[in-house]
């Protein structure tokens, strides 16, 4: 039986991975993201965040405040610019763009992730034909594995397939966000993944980045 500490760790990853993954993957007007954004407008939501350190709480507050910002770029337009285009994305959210020498989608690193998923018996259905290594979907996959109590698979996913490139991605994402909501989201994701990494039971793989 898992210890109380191990169970708490899985619960934290499940909650934070679901929230952050959905906000990085789904448009703010989608039925998946809208309820989260409405929750952010409630004063008590930050008290439910798994980490209650001052930095995390400040970022939670910034997310709430940014939703009431009626000046500048609309939130939906910012999401379109950051994740869809048509202009070049400041930080593409797919792992193989960072890990493959040619910076391509469906690269070798994504194929390695797909093979790992097959080996683990993981069937993760995406909404459309797209790479499996989107930052948002990997966060949600980590959350799903944590909900199943699959601590070893959570660690392997993070150490081998997400953390080797996510720091660089989030650095450039936050720099290029130019919208207070996505700036705060990028910082909160960095802080959260730092918490996840601090509790890993296996070392993070060292992989060369090409961006």
N, C-alpha and C positions, 0 to 999 in steps of 0.2 A: 504494500500500500504506500503511495507517495506520501512524503512528509507534508506537514502543514505549510512549510516554507516553499516546497516544490509546487504544491497546489496553488498557493498564492501567486507564484511566479507565472504559472500558466494562465491564471485568471487575468493578471495584468496584461500579458501579451494578447490575450483574446480580446479584451476590451479596447486597448489602444490600437491594436492592429486593425480591428473592424472599423473604428472611427477614422483613423488616418488613411487607411487603404481606400475607403469609399470616397474620401474627399480628394485624394489624388487621382482616382480613376474615373469617377462619375462627374458629369456636369452639375453645377449647383442647382440647375432647374430640374434635374432628374428626380424621379420618385425615390431613388435610393439616398440622395444627398439632402433633399429638402427637409426631411424630418430632423436630420442632424443640425442643420442650420437653424431651425426653429428652436431646438434644444439649447443651442448656444445663446439664444436671446433670454433664457431664463437665468436668474441670478444664482441659482444653486448648482448649476451644471459643473462649475469648476471644482466644487467640493467632491464630485464623484470621479474625478480624474484619478487614475491609479497612483500617480506620484504627486505628493503634496509639497514638494520643495518650492521655495520662492520663485525660482526661474520658471518652472513649469506653470505655476499658478499665474505668473505675470503674462506668459504667452497665451494661456487660456483666456485671460481678460482681454488681451489684444485681439483675439479672434472675435470675441463678442463685440467689441467696440468697432472693429472694421466692418461688420455687417451693417452698421448704421451710418457708414460713410456714404453720403449721397453725392459727393463731388468726385470728379475724375472718372476713370474707366469703370464701367459696370462690371460686377463680379463675373457674369457669364462671358463677357467679352475677354476678360483677363484669362479665364479658363481656356477659352478658344485659342488665345494667343500662346499660352504656355504649353498646351497639350495637343493641339490640332494643327495650327497654322492659319493661313497659308504660308506665312514667312517662316524662316528657319527658327526652330525652337531653341530658346536659350539653354535648355538642359533637357535633352531627350530622355524620356523616362524608362527606356529599355536597356537592360543590362548589357546586351551584346554591343550596343553602340559604344560603350566605355571599355569593354573587355576584349573586343576583337580588333585586330590590327587594321582591318578595312572599315571599322565603325559601321557595320551593316546590321540590319534587322535579320532575325532568324540565323544569327551567326553560330559559331561553334560553341560558345558559352551557353547560348540558349538551348542548343541541342543537348549539351551535357546536363542542363537542368531537366530537360524533358526525359532524358534517359534515367536520371535519378528518380524522377516521379514515377516512371514505369516500374523501376526496381522496388520502390516503396509501395506500389499498388495504389498510387494516388491518381484519381481521376478528377481533374479540376476543369469544369466546363466553363469556357469563356463565351461571351455573348456573340462573338463573331470570329472569323479567321484572323488571328493576330498573334504576335509573339507571346510566349508564356511569361517572359521576364519583365513585364511592366512593373514598375516600382509599386504601384497601388495594388496590383493583383498579388504580388509577393507578400505584401503586408497582410492582405486578407487571407492568403494561404497560410501564413504563419499563425494567424488568429484561429483559423479552422483547425489546424493541427493541435494547437493549444487546447481548444475546446474538446478535442478527442483524447486529450491527455498524452499525446505523442511527443514527449519531451525530447527524445533522441532525434526524431525527425525535425522538430523545431530547431534544435541546435545545428543540425547538418544544413538545413535550408539557410539559416542565417550565416553560418560560418563559411559555407562554400559558395553560396549563390546570391547573397544579398549584401552583406556587410563589406565584401571586398571592393565594391564600387559605389555603394550608397552614399558614403561621406562626400566624395567628389561630386556626385550628382546633386546632393542637397546644397552643397556650397554654391554651385553655379545656379541652381534653381532659385535659391533665396536672393542671390545677387541680381538675377534677371527678372524677378517676379514683378517689381514695380507696382504692386498693389498691396496694401497693408494686410489684407486677409491672407494672401498667399505667402507674403514675407513671414508672417507669424506662423503659418502652417509649416513652412519649411524649417523654421527654427524649432518648432515643437517636435517635428519629426526627428530632427537631429538630436535633440535632448532625449527623446524617447528611445531612439536606437542606441544611444550611449548607455541608457539604463539596461536595455536588452543585452548589450555586449558585456556589460560588467557582470552579468549573471550567467554568461555562457560557460559551459563545462568543457568545451573543446576550443582550440585556438582558431582564430580567423585566418583563412587561407590568404597567402600573399600572392596577389595577381597584378600583372602589369596593366596600367590604365593607358588608354590611347587618346584621351581627351583631357 
